[in-house]
Amino acid sequence: MDISRLNAVMETLRRQLSETERKSSLGAQRSSTSSTHNAASSSRQNLTQLRQRVLERLINIDPSDPQRKSRSRRIFIESVLAWEFGEQLLSDRRLDELVEQVQVAMSSLPDIDQQLSELLTPGPSNDFP
């Protein structure tokens, strides 16, 4: 997994998430929990740990799974969201909706969609089979 591509995709994910938050009720919730977010940010994993976490989850996807691409994208987005905003986000009942909105937003940007595909495509340039 190429870290430079990961950085570019994550920056776009952050921008898309910010736009999505403004359009959803998560923005209000985030404001009320900003101290929790700040604490989560200060104790969050570094980029290498995030990369390892994503790789560990991607390795568990069956190579013959017809949903492999979709599952890989979801794993990536969930992992980055949890890294950015704290693990408690994973238990939010609106997580599925948020992940879907981020996936749609990223897919609508051809350059980002391509970078994410390359980042999550198994092969010699990545660390997973």
Rosetta silent file (secondary structure, phi, psi, omega in degrees, C-alpha in Angstrom):
SEQUENCE: MDISRLNAVMETLRRQLSETERKSSLGAQRSSTSSTHNAASSSRQNLTQLRQRVLERLINIDPSDPQRKSRSRRIFIESVLAWEFGEQLLSDRRLDELVEQVQVAMSSLPDIDQQLSELLTPGPSNDFP
SCORE:     score description
SCORE:     0.000 S_00000001
   1 L     0.000  117.778 -176.908    0.000    0.000    0.000 S_00000001
   2 L   -75.093  116.453 -177.154    1.647    3.198   -1.211 S_00000001
   3 H   -61.883  -37.536 -178.997    1.694    5.745    1.640 S_00000001
   4 H   -64.412  -40.039  175.688    1.795    8.748   -0.711 S_00000001
   5 H   -68.383  -37.024  177.792   -1.406    7.602   -2.425 S_00000001
   6 H   -60.253  -43.467  178.422   -2.894    6.849    0.976 S_00000001
   7 H   -60.700  -44.749 -179.365   -2.194   10.428    2.083 S_00000001
   8 H   -64.185  -44.174 -179.922   -3.866   11.890   -1.016 S_00000001
   9 H   -66.583  -39.694 -179.936   -6.926    9.674   -0.671 S_00000001
  10 H   -66.067  -38.176  178.073   -7.199   10.399    3.050 S_00000001
  11 H   -63.511  -41.286  177.065   -7.042   14.146    2.474 S_00000001
  12 H   -66.134  -40.555  177.494   -9.871   13.877   -0.041 S_00000001
  13 H   -59.908  -42.112  177.922  -11.785   11.663    2.367 S_00000001
  14 H   -61.212  -44.865  179.797  -11.395   14.315    5.071 S_00000001
  15 H   -63.708  -44.458 -179.951  -12.697   17.022    2.731 S_00000001
  16 H   -65.073  -38.805  178.793  -15.633   14.893    1.613 S_00000001
  17 H   -64.440  -41.033  178.342  -16.434   13.968    5.191 S_00000001
  18 H   -60.189  -43.325  178.003  -16.423   17.612    6.218 S_00000001
  19 H   -65.457  -41.405  179.721  -18.916   18.389    3.476 S_00000001
  20 H   -64.555  -41.793  179.351  -21.021   15.369    4.414 S_00000001
  21 H   -61.085  -40.626  179.777  -20.999   16.348    8.092 S_00000001
  22 H   -62.406  -29.400 -177.590  -22.254   19.805    7.290 S_00000001
  23 H   -88.764   -9.290 -176.315  -25.192   18.247    5.463 S_00000001
  24 L  -118.927  173.327  178.936  -26.068   15.753    8.180 S_00000001
  25 L   -75.715   -8.422  176.844  -26.980   15.794   11.813 S_00000001
  26 H   -62.537  -28.251  178.569  -23.533   14.411   12.661 S_00000001
  27 H   -59.152  -44.376  178.791  -22.276   17.985   12.514 S_00000001
  28 H   -66.145  -41.909  179.103  -24.391   18.907   15.508 S_00000001
  29 H   -64.509  -40.452 -178.690  -23.357   15.773   17.350 S_00000001
  30 H   -64.169  -37.426  178.365  -19.690   16.406   16.598 S_00000001
  31 H   -62.303  -39.969 -178.080  -19.925   19.929   18.001 S_00000001
  32 H   -75.425  -15.685 -179.852  -21.298   18.610   21.260 S_00000001
  33 L  -117.705   29.295 -176.568  -18.551   16.002   21.483 S_00000001
  34 H   -63.277  -33.465  178.422  -15.603   18.102   20.354 S_00000001
  35 H   -67.509  -36.818  175.791  -13.689   17.444   23.561 S_00000001
  36 H   -63.857  -43.059  178.922  -14.127   13.702   23.005 S_00000001
  37 H   -62.320  -43.128 -179.830  -12.904   14.125   19.424 S_00000001
  38 H   -63.130  -39.809  177.504   -9.870   16.093   20.558 S_00000001
  39 H   -65.967  -41.352  179.145   -8.973   13.392   23.070 S_00000001
  40 H   -64.977  -39.702 -179.524   -9.410   10.702   20.409 S_00000001
  41 H   -63.978  -41.041 -176.788   -7.253   12.652   17.967 S_00000001
  42 H   -71.253  -24.912 -178.718   -4.417   13.051   20.417 S_00000001
  43 H  -106.508    8.223 -176.292   -4.356    9.336   21.241 S_00000001
  44 L   -71.792  164.496  179.493   -5.076    8.002   17.768 S_00000001
  45 L   -65.609  157.519  172.735   -2.832    5.666   15.858 S_00000001
  46 L   -82.350  175.582 -175.396   -0.132    7.008   13.605 S_00000001
  47 H   -62.103  -36.936  178.510   -0.357    6.578    9.842 S_00000001
  48 H   -64.615  -40.785  178.384    1.739    3.409    9.864 S_00000001
  49 H   -66.725  -39.426  176.762   -0.569    1.813   12.435 S_00000001
  50 H   -61.528  -45.979  179.503   -3.617    2.811   10.380 S_00000001
  51 H   -57.723  -45.329  179.663   -2.030    1.282    7.292 S_00000001
  52 H   -63.358  -40.981  179.002   -1.353   -1.948    9.184 S_00000001
  53 H   -61.894  -45.048  179.078   -4.913   -2.062   10.489 S_00000001
  54 H   -62.642  -45.803 -179.959   -6.347   -1.646    6.989 S_00000001
  55 H   -59.602  -43.666  179.525   -4.004   -4.305    5.596 S_00000001
  56 H   -59.969  -39.122  179.434   -4.954   -6.783    8.328 S_00000001
  57 H   -74.502  -36.256 -179.452   -8.623   -6.319    7.517 S_00000001
  58 H   -68.058  -35.698 -179.263   -8.103   -6.479    3.735 S_00000001
  59 H   -60.206  -28.921 -177.390   -6.179   -9.741    3.958 S_00000001
  60 L   -78.967   -3.015  177.796   -9.282  -11.393    5.421 S_00000001
  61 L   -84.567  128.268  178.936  -11.354  -10.769    2.290 S_00000001
  62 L   -61.592  126.815 -179.584  -11.628  -13.877    0.133 S_00000001
  63 L   -58.308  -25.455 -179.608   -9.873  -13.209   -3.199 S_00000001
  64 L   -91.078    0.210 -179.763  -12.762  -14.865   -5.047 S_00000001
  65 L   -64.978  121.335  179.747  -15.402  -12.741   -3.317 S_00000001
  66 L   -65.194  -17.361  179.144  -17.375  -10.896   -6.020 S_00000001
  67 L   -97.682   14.252 -174.368  -17.862   -8.041   -3.531 S_00000001
  68 H   -55.193  -46.279 -178.304  -14.131   -7.720   -2.843 S_00000001
  69 H   -61.972  -46.517 -179.562  -13.805   -4.213   -4.323 S_00000001
  70 H   -65.199  -43.729  179.225  -16.810   -2.900   -2.416 S_00000001
  71 H   -64.498  -39.522  178.774  -15.753   -4.558    0.833 S_00000001
  72 H   -62.035  -43.865  179.178  -12.216   -3.214    0.462 S_00000001
  73 H   -63.895  -42.308  179.627  -13.490    0.324    0.010 S_00000001
  74 H   -63.299  -44.571  178.078  -15.782    0.009    3.012 S_00000001
  75 H   -58.305  -46.161 -179.945  -12.958   -1.317    5.182 S_00000001
  76 H   -60.347  -49.971 -177.124  -10.728    1.546    4.108 S_00000001
  77 H   -64.273  -46.373  178.421  -13.368    4.210    4.737 S_00000001
  78 H   -59.056  -44.076 -177.924  -14.460    2.758    8.099 S_00000001
  79 H   -63.940  -43.142 -179.899  -10.851    2.477    9.246 S_00000001
  80 H   -67.949  -40.936  178.301   -9.996    6.039    8.258 S_00000001
  81 H   -61.858  -44.522  178.716  -13.168    7.404    9.864 S_00000001
  82 H   -64.597  -38.136  178.331  -12.418    5.553   13.104 S_00000001
  83 H   -65.709  -42.651 -176.101   -8.820    6.777   12.958 S_00000001
  84 H   -76.127  -40.122 -171.247   -9.861   10.357   12.332 S_00000001
  85 H  -116.696    0.686  177.443  -12.866   10.614   14.672 S_00000001
  86 L   101.945  149.666 -177.211  -12.394    7.836   17.226 S_00000001
  87 H   -60.244  -27.184 -179.025  -13.460    4.227   17.567 S_00000001
  88 H   -60.527  -23.166  178.139  -16.823    5.224   19.052 S_00000001
  89 H   -60.856  -31.467 -178.040  -17.904    6.247   15.550 S_00000001
  90 H   -65.784  -20.456  179.305  -17.985    2.552   14.587 S_00000001
  91 H   -98.193    0.508  178.427  -20.880    1.966   16.973 S_00000001
  92 L   -68.559  133.024 -177.765  -22.920    4.921   15.696 S_00000001
  93 L   -66.092  -15.462 -179.696  -26.183    3.717   14.183 S_00000001
  94 L   -98.853   10.559 -178.218  -25.702    6.114   11.267 S_00000001
  95 H   -59.629  -44.515 -179.112  -22.300    4.745   10.281 S_00000001
  96 H   -57.380  -43.222  179.182  -23.673    2.826    7.283 S_00000001
  97 H   -63.985  -43.817 -179.896  -25.269    5.980    5.917 S_00000001
  98 H   -63.234  -46.451  179.448  -22.091    7.991    6.449 S_00000001
  99 H   -60.841  -42.543  178.785  -19.892    5.364    4.772 S_00000001
 100 H   -61.391  -43.987  179.049  -22.297    5.210    1.826 S_00000001
 101 H   -62.737  -40.773  178.994  -22.227    8.996    1.445 S_00000001
 102 H   -67.255  -41.952  178.296  -18.431    9.033    1.522 S_00000001
 103 H   -60.777  -44.716  179.087  -18.260    6.188   -1.014 S_00000001
 104 H   -63.112  -44.614 -179.872  -20.604    8.013   -3.377 S_00000001
 105 H   -62.067  -44.362 -179.173  -18.682   11.270   -2.974 S_00000001
 106 H   -68.431  -37.632  179.339  -15.332    9.602   -3.630 S_00000001
 107 H   -67.522  -24.033 -179.329  -16.689    7.664   -6.608 S_00000001
 108 L   -79.053   -7.848  177.993  -17.923   10.895   -8.145 S_00000001
 109 L  -108.504  100.969 -172.868  -14.337   12.183   -8.347 S_00000001
 110 H   -53.654  -41.757 -179.951  -12.622   10.176  -11.109 S_00000001
 111 H   -63.644  -44.522 -179.512   -9.053   10.894   -9.973 S_00000001
 112 H   -68.922  -41.267  178.334   -9.775    9.933   -6.388 S_00000001
 113 H   -59.146  -42.190  178.325  -11.793    6.901   -7.430 S_00000001
 114 H   -65.847  -45.078  179.441   -8.842    5.733   -9.532 S_00000001
 115 H   -61.855  -41.434  179.719   -6.317    6.366   -6.744 S_00000001
 116 H   -66.167  -41.026  177.393   -8.464    4.466   -4.261 S_00000001
 117 H   -60.101  -45.483  179.731   -8.837    1.557   -6.687 S_00000001
 118 H   -64.596  -40.262 -179.478   -5.072    1.414   -7.198 S_00000001
 119 H   -62.883  -36.784 -174.488   -4.445    1.675   -3.473 S_00000001
 120 H  -100.378    3.855  179.191   -6.794   -1.204   -2.697 S_00000001
 121 L   -83.988  124.801  178.509   -5.941   -3.450   -5.660 S_00000001
 122 L   -60.837  147.055  177.777   -3.975   -6.532   -4.643 S_00000001
 123 L   158.195 -176.414 -174.991   -0.593   -6.869   -6.295 S_00000001
 124 L   -64.864  -24.945 -179.800    3.126   -6.363   -6.009 S_00000001
 125 L   -82.381   -7.506  179.461    2.834   -2.652   -5.230 S_00000001
 126 L  -117.812  164.746 -174.700    0.635   -3.416   -2.227 S_00000001
 127 L   -95.823   13.361  179.581    1.275   -5.480    0.860 S_00000001
 128 L  -128.316  154.177 -176.110   -1.701   -7.786    0.604 S_00000001
 129 L   -73.071    0.000    0.000   -2.490  -10.735   -1.674 S_00000001
